[in-house]
């Protein structure tokens, strides 16, 4: 009992004892101005208002060893700098020290940190750019896209020699379910890093074949230098990493809050953080200067090349690249030889073709004139697309009775949504419940755990497989009940002008008995105007007999946030239904 009393007294008195070591003037300034609660201080210790603990998981990042007390951390920092005059603080927390000098106007130490100064001199910062990498379906961590900062420099006119600052999880060798579960429930630490920008361009543009969008920020050189000092403080400091909230985009907002505390971007983020939504937050904050710059992926450049060719030239170019036709044939025919050879070489290089054939193409290419190819960026940049959250409210009739319905989708995009700002043929929906109100009462009509669809057109140039995967609670195909459904399908997609069609085949598992059946999906969609899209899909399976269904829909965009949808559905084991719904995005 005595020991417990001693511990309680120590905890109660520890803060006043440390505070007494400071002058009355400093204490009055801290308390009267509530400096420990200022956005700038909270940003430096990654403890925004509304959070109970700092996002940093390393107690060594805190001089007070307290992740939950901004006041105590400020007092400990002032005591270290002013009372103890700890010179090591200059190298360990340079941004924090600069802030303390500025706020408290105490005498600056003549000491410097040579390692830090040399590091900043090598980077030579003059500005910053926000970079968005398009969604990448082959990596779960990049399905929604990725955002990071580029630190632009004085000594080079090309941004490729700048540096990129990323926040990412250290996942080790984990793959599959372990990777997904740890990423969702915080099983990984995340770290900030700094690397040459050309490495990022190589990884995203060339290897993963993702387009990049570069948003120049209006941060001053002084603000960027301060941001760099903070990144120095974060070297090797672990943070929590959660796939849906404490991710790359959320912590990017935190970095911008450090550079310009008045933005308070992290406080504007919703609990479910997605890169395109953070782009909207940042562009609306006034920190973006001008329109974004589009940096096309190698695949986008290749598409632009082949779009320039006519049918005969395309066939010859792909034939040369695949070794089905000879380079000499190009040189002997009255074609646009430079374009044909450029397309052949780029295709072969992206597909990892043999070196001898590439050298043969390059040799022939050096003897003919070429033509400059520019990639036209999408009409709408990613921040201009619809917000990722959606609620769908509507009503309709079945063969027997009227009904009303409401569906909430936390993220992200589907084929029925406006496509501007999103990759065409991409669908990602997560954790979306749908309720049905009819004469029998309220019931759960459907609950989508995950619905993924990646449609990539198959043609004589790009022979890529399309695929889809779904896990949900829904109407069962082979009975009149509802239950769990899982399907995984592969197939091909073709494009005819404004219309896109797809055919997917794979296994479907459903119901309590986990019945397995072959499952076929044949569908299509197209934009009849910038605001009107039509969609349709027929589906069916065989399990002791054929059962199938069909769905048709038309969606009309009214504004960025509102759309109307008319849809009809029918299944072998269900009544037909027609519904009109209002879609609201936020």
ABEGO torsion letter per residue (X at the ends): XAAAAAAAAAAAAAAAAAAAABBAAAAAAAAAAGAAABAAAAAAAGBBBGBABBABABAAABAAGBAABAAAAAAAAAAAAAAAGBAAAAAABAAAAAAAAAAAGBBBBABBBAAAAAAAAAAGBABBBBBBBBBBAABAAAAAEBBBBBBBBAABABAAABBBBBBBBBAEABBEAAAAAAAAAGABBBBBBBBBAAAAAAAAAAAAGBBBBBBBBABBAAAAAAAAAAAAAABGBBBBBBAAABBAAAAAAAAAAAABAAAGAAAABBABBBAAAAAAAAAAAGABBEBBBBBBBAAAAAAAAAAABBAAAAAAAAAAAAGABBAAAAAABBBBAAAAAAAAAAAAAAAGBBAAAAAAAAAAAAABBBBBBBBBBBABBAAABBBABBBBBBBBBBAABBBBBBBBBAOABBAABBABGBBBGBBBBBGBBBBBBBAAEBBBABBBABBBBBBBBBBAABBBBBBBBBBBBBBBAABABBBBBBBBBBEBBBBBEABBBBBBBBBBBBEAAGBBBBBBBBBBBBBABAABBBBBBBBBBBBGEBBBBBBBBBBBBABAABBBBBBBBBBAABBBBBBBBBBBBX
